[in-house]
Amino acid sequence: MSEQRVHLKVHEHTAFVLVRPHYPENVGASARAIKTMGFSRLVIVRAGRLAVPEHAMAFKMSVRAWDVLHATERHDDLASAVAGSLVFATSSRRGLSGVLTAREAGRLAVAEAERGRDIRILFGNEKTGLAADELERADHCLRIPMAGDQPSINLAQAVQLVAYEIFVAGLEARAARSAE
């Protein structure tokens, strides 16, 4: 296992939560996505029958993020997965008020992690997203803007984009502290 090149406080305090995932490929690709950005905590809530870390396709898609995949936390309910954390929910739904961009959410997550607060980023099922009651668990909602007519992106791609924005926000915060 290689050593992480960049370590930020936000890495210690952030977990990416897949709620009711359906495809094992997305579980594996999400593990890979967060590891490339220095994160290691993947959580699954009520996975579909196949969307489990030990599925062969999850393993294949994780590409050298097997440590993240094998350490995946599992929960039967969302409440236990997010207890005591600042929760960001992702959604492609229109009409939600106060929605942040992934970039804004990244900056806020980094600031809160610097204060020692745990962060959970929720991603919904590939077909239906997060249910209304799951969205209500969130302190903040974020949306990845789309230029095209496509309503949303692949689950693992969404995980990658949000992990990237949090990572970049962490790098910027570290650089700002160093400049002081």
BATOR-201839 format. One line per 3 residues: number of its first residue (from 0); for each residue x, z, y of C-alpha. Coordinates in steps of 0.02 Angstrom, whole numbers, plus 32768, in hexadecimal, padded with zeros to 4 digits. Example, Ala and Ser with C-alpha at 12.3 -4.5 7.8 and 13.67 -1.06 7.14 Angstrom:
2
0) 8267 8186 7F1F  82AC 8165 7FCB
END
This chain:
180
0) 8000 8000 8000  8047 7FCF 80A8  8052 8046 8139
3) 7FDE 802B 81CC  803B 7FDD 825F  7FCB 801F 82E9
6) 7F73 80C7 82E3  7EF5 80FE 8365  7E8A 8199 836F
9) 7DEE 812B 8360  7E2A 80F8 82B2  7E18 81AC 8277
12) 7D6A 81C5 82BF  7D0F 8122 8298  7CAE 80EE 81FF
15) 7C53 804A 81E2  7BAC 8064 818D  7B57 7FDA 8129
18) 7A9E 8005 8116  7A48 7FB9 807F  7AC8 7F2D 8065
21) 7A93 7EA8 7FE9  7B2D 7E3F 7FC2  7BCC 7E85 7F73
24) 7C31 7E00 7FCE  7C01 7E4E 8074  7C37 7EFA 8038
27) 7CE3 7EB8 8009  7CF5 7E4C 80A4  7CC2 7EE0 8111
30) 7D4A 7F4B 80C1  7DC8 7EC2 80E9  7D85 7EAF 819A
33) 7D98 7F65 81C9  7E42 7F76 8177  7E88 7EE6 81DE
36) 7E5A 7F48 827A  7EA6 7FEB 8239  7E07 8041 8200
39) 7DEF 8088 8152  7D42 80D7 8149  7CB8 806E 80FD
42) 7C11 80BF 80D6  7B80 8076 8073  7ACE 80B8 8080
45) 7A53 8086 7FF8  7AB0 7FEE 7FBA  7A55 7F64 7F5F
48) 7A70 7F59 7EA3  7B08 7EE6 7EB5  7B51 7F1E 7F5B
51) 7BC6 7FA0 7F13  7C81 7FAF 7F2F  7CA8 7F9C 7E75
54) 7C54 7EF2 7E68  7CD2 7E67 7E40  7C9F 7E01 7ED9
57) 7CB5 7E97 7F4C  7D63 7EAD 7F05  7D8B 7DF4 7F19
60) 7D50 7DED 7FCE  7DAC 7E8C 8002  7E56 7E34 7FF4
63) 7ED5 7EC2 7FF4  7E5C 7F3F 8041  7E3D 7F8A 7F96
66) 7E69 8038 7FD5  7DDB 802D 8055  7D65 7FE6 7FD3
69) 7D8B 806E 7F53  7D78 80F8 7FD5  7CCC 80BA 800D
72) 7C55 814B 802C  7BA5 813C 7FE7  7B09 818F 8029
75) 7A55 818D 7FF0  7A14 81A7 80A0  7A4A 8176 814E
78) 7A3C 8227 8193  7ACA 8267 8126  7B36 81D0 814E
81) 7B2D 81EB 820A  7B1B 82A8 8219  7B76 82EE 82B1
84) 7BB4 8244 82EC  7B9A 81D5 8382  7B39 8143 8337
87) 7B3C 808E 836E  7AC0 8019 831B  7AD8 7F5D 8318
90) 7A42 7EED 832F  7A1B 7E38 8356  796A 7E67 838A
93) 7930 7E36 8437  78D0 7EAC 84A8  7937 7F49 8487
96) 7965 7FA3 8528  7A11 7FE4 8555  7A6B 7F76 84D8
99) 7B29 7F75 84E6  7B9F 7EE8 84BD  7C1B 7F0A 8432
102) 7CA2 7F14 84B9  7C43 7F9A 851A  7C1E 7FF9 847A
105) 7CD6 7FEF 844B  7D0C 803F 84EE  7C8C 80C9 84DC
108) 7CBB 80E8 8426  7D73 80F8 8455  7D4E 8171 84E3
111) 7CE4 81DE 8471  7D62 81D8 83E2  7DE9 8211 845D
114) 7D7D 82AB 8478  7D79 82C7 83BB  7CCA 8285 839D
117) 7CA4 8229 82FB  7C5E 817A 830F  7BEB 811B 8297
120) 7BC5 8062 82AC  7B28 802C 824E  7B0E 7F7E 8207
123) 7A6A 7F4F 81B4  7A3A 7EEA 811E  7A6D 7E33 8120
126) 79BA 7DF4 8121  7959 7E76 8182  79D6 7ED5 81ED
129) 79B6 7F8B 8214  7904 7FCC 8208  78B2 801B 82A0
132) 78CC 80CC 825D  7984 80A6 823D  7999 8064 82EF
135) 794B 8105 832F  79DA 8168 82E2  7A53 8114 835A
138) 7A91 8159 83FF  7ABB 80A8 8437  7A8C 7FF9 8400
141) 7B03 7F66 8409  7AEE 7EAC 83F7  7B6C 7E22 83DD
144) 7B38 7D96 8453  7B17 7CED 8404  7B2E 7C49 8461
147) 7AD5 7BE0 83DE  7A27 7BDE 8397  7A5F 7C42 82FF
150) 7A09 7CED 8304  7A99 7D51 82BC  7B41 7D48 8264
153) 7B79 7D7B 81B7  7B82 7E36 8198  7C3E 7E3A 8178
156) 7C5C 7DCD 8212  7BFA 7E49 827B  7C61 7ED8 8233
159) 7D00 7E78 825E  7CCC 7E56 8312  7C98 7F0A 8334
162) 7D36 7F50 82E1  7D9E 7ED9 834B  7D4B 7F0E 83ED
165) 7D64 7FC7 83C5  7E19 7FA8 8396  7E3D 7F46 8436
168) 7DE8 7FCC 849E  7E58 804C 8449  7EF3 7FE6 8471
171) 7EBC 7FD5 8527  7E9C 8090 8536  7F47 80B6 84EC
174) 7F9B 803D 8565  7F3E 808A 85F9  7F79 8139 85C6
177) 802C 80FB 85B6  8025 80AE 8664  7FF2 8153 86B5
END
